[in-house]
Structures are given as structure tokens and as C-alpha cells.
Amino acid sequence: MNGREMNRQAMEKPGKSGWRVSVLGGGAWGTALALAMLRAGHSVRLFGRDPETVAAIGRGENPRYLPGIAIGPGIEATSDIKTALAGADCVLAVTPAQSLRATLAAVKGYMPADIPLVLCAKGIERDTGALLSAIVGEILPQNPVAALSGPSFATDVARGLPTAVVVAARDEALAADLAARFSAENLRCYSSDDLIGVEIGGALKNVFAIAAGAVTGAGLGASAQAAMVTRGFVELRRIGAAFGARPETLMGLSGLGDLLLTCSSTQSRNFAYGLALGQGKPLAGLALAEGVPTAAIAARIATERNIDAPIIAAVAAILDGTITIRQAVTALMTRPLKTETDD
């Protein structure tokens, strides 16, 4: 049976159960995915570094990250990594992209061999320019790697609201199996064997979400925001192509779908960061925005590979304090004219 057939059958019978799933990360997204895995019929252990958060989840809540959302029984939260990974059939890595390397190094001695590790964060490593799957391959080469991505807010998933995502792995059959096992009544998982495309889409949309928020915060109007998002998607496709991503992947949930969601709502941490930036408000204390470190490395990659990515470059320069938002917009609006479809 090929991967597409497996995925078709999975959609007809969502929620294949029977696995012990370990979730690394007790933040909003980690807790939401733990709830999603529980609804899909799995036994769930969640690892969190913060003892207070772990204790709160044990009491049926996570007020720091998901206030007002009840966490029913069935999720075993622990701050002991060995306990969290014992007997796991699958691990979801829901730690920030920039701390993934340290997290994997810490779990290496306890990670069961050959079980899939699913990346649930989005970003590019700032210091090396490595995609997250490459970091897994370097530190845990014995574990097949996959990625879960798409237009999804933690609060929506935690509440069980209808959400569609994509699960990608280089092995199409593995991607289909994971998509089948993760799917539940209100979580529809599609599969893809374009792991690089899914990673690129998820990482770069964060940069454009900051840009969209900044444009909105600066009061530049809905037309400017629409133009920025549209032209940003062109840059996303250019960089994706340089990495070997398939165009249809970037047109899907993990690319265009995620871009549209995160560029239009303050539920997006990256949009909220850009909004505060555009309004001139203090940035200290805001929720982690993965697009901040990703912008700098994405701009560097574009320069090194001679990829035209003026919006990414502008976001990186704004975050560095090199230029203001108004200066960036002026520079973008006075670029040489060309046809819309020029590469």
C-alpha cells in the first residue's frame, strides 16, 4: 500500500490509537498538542522544565500558557526527561527552534532508537542556518524525522476547534502513518513527503508575520499589508525553490495557509511582535517570536545564495535598528519597476 492510499484510509477512519506519545515542551503549543494526541486515542506524557507548569497541568490547567482552558485527565506531566521518554513510540519536539539543539543533546541518552521524532516548532537555526531536520539528523541520526506544521493556533487546537495541518517526512509511508495516528475528530492531518518544503514554509511565514504586524501597527493601511503579504509569499517561494521545496507544498497548508493565518491575527506571536514594533511600543516582555532570529539568518541565506528577498532583508534591518519601518517601506516602494511575474 503506498503512502497516499494509507493517508486516504486514515482520513476515512481518523484517530488511529495505541501509541505512547511523549511531548517535549510545556508551553501553549506543547500542551495543545498533548491534548490533541489524547483526543486521538494515545497515551501522553508531557515533559516541561518548569516545575510549576508541570504541577499545574497535573491539576488540570496551564494558566501561564493556556489560561481558561481545562486540561482533562490523561496527560502525565513530568519534569524528568527519562520518565517522559520511557517506552515512547513517538516524540513531539515542541521546544523553540533556537533551543532545539540543546534539547536534543539533553535527551540523546534517553531517546528510544528508531522511533520518529516530530518537529513542531518553526524556524531556522540562527548561528548555522540549518533547518531543524538537519539538526535532528546530526544529533539523533537513528531516529526518523518528521514535521508537523500548518495554520494552527494553540488555543484553537487546545479547545478542539476544527484545524487542518500537514505532517511531513521524507518517507511518504511514515508521513501517512503519522498523519493517520494524529488525526482526530477536529484535527485533520494531511501527509507530505516534502519535508524541506514544509520546514521552509513554516519558518519564513514568521518573518512575514512580523512585517505584516509592523505595517498594521504603523498605520500604513490594509492595501499595504495585502501587498506585503503577497510579495512576501513570492520571496518564500524563491527561497523554497533554492532549498528544493516543491511549489505545491508552499501553496498548501504549511506555506500559504500558515502565512495567511499568522499575518492577520494578534493570536500570532510574530504578528503581535510586529504590531508592537510598528506602534513603537516596548518589546521587552512580549511572547517569544521565532521570526526575530529567523529574519537575520534568512536574510543572510538570501544574500549568500543571491536570492532577491527585499522584504526579508527589510525586516532583518528593522529588527537590527538599522532602518525604520517608514524608511523600509520607502525603499521597497522605490525599487525598480518590473513585471509581477519576474523571478
Buried (B, 14 or more C-beta within 10 A) or exposed (E): EEBEEBBBEBBEEBBBEEBBBBBBBBBBBBBBBBBBBBBBBBBBBBBBBEEEBBEBBBEEBBEBBBEEBEBEEEBBBBBEBEBBBBEBBBBBBBBBBBEBBEBBEBBEEBBBEEBBBBBBBBBBBBEEEBBBBBBBBEBBEEBBBBBBBBBBBBBBBBBBEEBBBBBBBBBBBBBBBBBBBBBBEBBBBBBBBBBBBBBBBBBBBBBBBBBBBBBBBBEBEEEBBEBBBEBBBBBBBBBBBBEEBBEEBBBBBBBBBBBBBBBBBEEBBBBBBBBBBBEEEEEEEBEBBBBBBBBBBBBBBBEEEEBBBBBBBBBBBBBEEEBEBEEBBEBBEEEEEEEEEEE
